[in-house]
Amino acid sequence: MQQNARIYSLDIIRGIAIVCILFANLPTMTGLDPFNQAGYSGTDKVIRFLIDLFIQAKFYTIFAFLFGVGFYIFIKNAEVKGYSMYKLFSRRLCILLLFGLLHFIFLWYGDILHAYALAGFILLFFYKRSTKLIFIVGCIALLISYTLHAILFIQAGSSISSVPSYYQYMFTGHTTNDTVNLFTHYSHQVKARLFFLMTEEFQQLLIGIPEYTGLFLIGLWAGKKDIFNRVSELIKEIRFIQWISLCISCLLSCPIIYYFIKTDVYYSQDIKLWILFGGKTLAIFYICTLLRVCENKKYIERLQPFMNVGKYALTNYISQSILTLVILSLYFKDVSEVYEPHPIC
């Protein structure tokens, strides 16, 4: 494959990740299922199951991994040009943090940009470290995050806690069960999201930052190994990892499939850990598959729309939030009229 086509693969994979992240975020973004705790039955159950099986936890993993790759490319280019690379990237992270906080407060609480910015500063300490150390620390960070997830899951037990009523203020500005509407009591929504940012979000970051840091470091490792420019050379290894990760993903999907079959009402929260762990291995499969696909120039041309999305990742990430929320607010008084999960008892 041509040198520039290999670079295109980054934008293609990133673009696909951004689009799929939107699908995964819709239940929380709309306020239908703000904390993935609602129960689903019938057609909704099938849709939720398919999202959990193929999308949930897979594409934010890919997006975070590519952030690490992008960090390496940015720093390396700045270094070659003789710029103050750490200063430039720190400034970039500060801008990202600002956009993330504005996105969080004024649009919706599910923003990841502020968390990426905070975790991104940790990358600065690893740019000149060995690939072996970077990979080991990345795996340790992921292990810490998943251990915390497991502890919280075990402590919560099988019961599903109810969502405090004041959380609904983030979507409607009042405590009714209506779904998101930016045009009702907007100032109340902003205050609620600001309160959430200063309280609950801090706890979320304690778990999220180790995970993001681990994924960033694995991406940095891949960047330093120049994997995206060596696909032809590493095609056998990539193919091996592709199928191994698929086999592991199938095994990790078995509890999710079993739970879907045996229950009448489907709660994602009950199988949260399996979704999380399976998400990482299936993300590896997706990346390897797309790397192989991007070896063919014909497919690169067909994937051009995703390439354009990935090229302007920040703009498209925020734009999709604005467009989705505005459209839902304008045309649906209550989104649950067209999509109605079972409420938490």
N, C-alpha and C positions, 0 to 999 in steps of 0.2 A: 504493500500500500504506500501511497505517496506520503511524504513527511507531513504536509498540511492536513491530509485526511486524518491522520492520527490525532492531530490537535482538534479537529472537528469532533472527534468522538467524545471529548470532554464536554463540549457544549450540547451535543445530542443527549448524552446520558443525564446531564444536569437539567436539560429542558424536560425530559420525560419525568424526572424526579419531581420537578416543580408542579407539573400538571397532576401527577398522581397524589402529591401531598394535598392538593386542593380537594380531591375526592375524599381522602381520608379525613380531612378537617371539616367537611360539610356538616356532619351531625353536631359537632361542638360549636362551629362558627354560627350556626343558625339558632342555637339555644335549645334544639330538640333534645340533645343528649350532651349537655355541657361538660360532663366529667366521665363519659363512657360508662355510665351506671344504669342506663335505662334497659328494660327488657324488651325483646322483639319476638314477634310471632308471625306466622303466615309468610307472605312475600317479603315483608320487612326483615324477618328472621334470615331468610336466604340471602338477601342483599348484604346484611350486616356480617353474616358468616363469610361470604365471598370477599368482602373488604378486609376482614381480619385475616383471612387465609392468604390473600395475594397482595394486599396493599399496606395495611396497617403495620407500622414499625419497619417497613422495608425501605421506603423511599426517603424518609428523613435520615435514615442510616446512610443511604447513598449520597444524599445532599451534604451531610456532614463530612463524609469521607472525601468528597470532591472539594470541600472547603480546605481540607488539609493539602490536597494536591495543588489547588489554586494558590495557597499560601507559598508553597515552595516555588512555583513558577514566578509569582510576583517578586519574591525576595531575590531569587536568582537573577532575574532580569534587571532589577534595581542594582544589584551588586555588580553585574557586568557593565552597566552604564556608569558606574562610579557614584551613584546616589547614596544618600544616607538611608539604607534599606530599613533599619529598625525604626527610624523616625517616620519614614513614609508609611510603613505598615501600621504603626501605632496611631498615626493620624487617621488612616483608613478605618481602623477599628473604632476609634472615637466617633467617627461619622456614622458607622454602622450601629453603634450603641445608641446614638441620638435618634436615628431613624427607627430603630427597634422600640425604643421607649415611646416615641410618638405613635407608632403603629399600635402598640399595646394599649396605651391610654385612650386614644381617640377612635380606634376601630374595634379591635377585639383582643381578648386576654391571651390568645393562643400564639402570640408572636414568638418566634424563635431567634430573631436577629439579635436581641439584647443578650441572650444567653450565648450565642455564637461569639459575639464581640468580647464578652467577659472571658470565655474559655480561650479565645484567640490569643489573648496576651500571653498565655502559658506557652504557646508555640514558639514565641520569640526566644525562649531559653533552650530550644532543641534544634534550631536550624543547623548549627555546626556540630551537633553530636553525631555519633556513629549510627548507622541504620539499625544495627543490632540493639543498641540501647533504646532508640526511638520505638522500635517494635515491641520490646519487652515492657517498657513503661506504658505504651498504649494498651497492651493486653491487661496489665495490672489495673489501669484506670477503669477499663471496661469491667473487670472482675469486681472491683470495688462497687461500681454502680449497680451491677446485677445482684450483688450480695445485699445491698441496701434495698433494692426492689423486693427481693425474696423475703427479707426480714419484715418489711411493711406488709407484704401480702400475707404472711403467716400470722402476724399480729392482728390483721383485720379479720382473719378467719373466713368463714363461708358467708357471713352476713354482709349485706350491701348497705353501707351507711347512706342516710338521706342527705340530699344537698340542701344546705341552709337556704332559707327563702330569700335572704338578702342578696344571694348570688344572682338572682333573676334580674336585679337592678342593672347588671352589666349588659343585658340584652334589650330591655324594654323601658328601663327607668322606673319600674314599679314591680310589685311582687306577684303579678298575675302569671298564669301559665302560658301566656302568649309568647310566640317566638320572636326572634330579633326584629327590631324596627328602629333604625337610626333616627327616625323623625318623630319619635315620641319621647319626651322628657330626656333629651340628649344630655343635658348637663348632669342629670342624675346618673346616667350611664357612665359618664366620664369619671365622676366622683367614685362610683362603685369600683371601676376598674383600677383607679389610682389606689384605693384602699386595698384591693386585692393584691396589687403589685407590692405594696409595702408590708403585707402580712403573709398570705398563703404562698405567693410566688417565691418568696425567699426560701421556703421549705422545698419547693419544687426544684430550685436551682441547686440545692445541696445534693440532689440525686442526679439532676440533669447535667451539670457541669462535668462531673467525672466521666459520664458517658460520652458527651460531646468531645471532651479532651482526648479520650481514648480513640474515638473515630478520627479526629483531626490528626492525631499522631500516626495512625495507620495510613492515612492519606499522605502525610508528609513522608513516611517511609516509602510509599509507592512512588511518590514524586522523585525522591532521591535515587531510587532504583531505576528511574526512567522507564517505568513499565509501559506507560501509554505511548512511548515512542519505540517500544521494542516488541510490539505485539507479534509481528511475523517471526521474530527470533524465539519468542517464548510461547508460541502457539500450542505446543504439546503440553506445557505446564498449565497454561490457561484452560485448555480443554479438560485436563485431569481435575483441576480445582473446580471447574464448572460442574462436572458430573458428581464429584464427591459432595459438593455443597448441596446439590439437588437431592441426593440420597439422604443426607442428614436432614434436610428440610422436610422431606416426606415423612421421616420418622418423627420429627418434632410436630408435624401437623396431625399425627394420629390422635392425640388427646383432644385437639380442637374438633376434628371430624366426629369423634366418638361423642363428645359433649353436645354437638349440634344434633346428632341423631337421637340421643336419649332424652333430650329435654324438650318440653313444649314451648317454654319461654327462654329465649337465648340471651344471656348476660355476658358481654365481653369481659367484664370484670372478673368473672369466675375462672377464666382461662388466660388471664393477663400475662402470666409468666411464660406460658407456651407461645403466645403471640410475640412476646418480646424476644425470646431466644430464637424462635423460628424466623423472626424477621431479619436477624443478622445473617443467618446462613443463606436464606433466599435472596437477600440483597447481594451477597457474593455471587450467587448464580446469575442474577440479573446483570451484574456488571460484566462478568466473564462472557455471557451471551452477547451482550451489546458490543463488547470489544471485538468479538468474532464477526458480528454482523457488520460492523464499521470497517472491516477489512475489505468489504466489497463496495466499490465506488457506486454501484447501482443503488444500493440501499441507502447510502449517504444522501443521495439526491432525493430519495423518497422521504427521508427523515429530516429534510431541510426545515420544516416548520418547528420541530423540536429544537433544532440547532439555533434558530433565531430566538426562541424562548430562553434557552440556556445562556446565550451570549449576553443577554441583559437580565440576568437572574434577579438582582435586587429590584429593578423596576417592575418586572413581571410578578414577582412575589407579592409586592405591595399592591400593584394594580389589580390582581385577581381578588384580593380582599375587598378593595373598594368596589369593584364592579359587582361582585357576588352579593355583598351586603346591601348595596344601593338597590340592585334589582329585586332582591327579596323584600326589602322594605317598601318599595314602590308598588309591587304587584301582588304581594301576599300579606294580608292583614295578620294571618297566622299560618306559618308554614306547615304546622301539624294538620291543617286541613287537607293537604295532599300527601303527607307522610307522617304517620302517627305511631310512634313506638309506645309500648305500654309504660305507664308511669311507675315510678318506684313506690313500693308499698311501705 
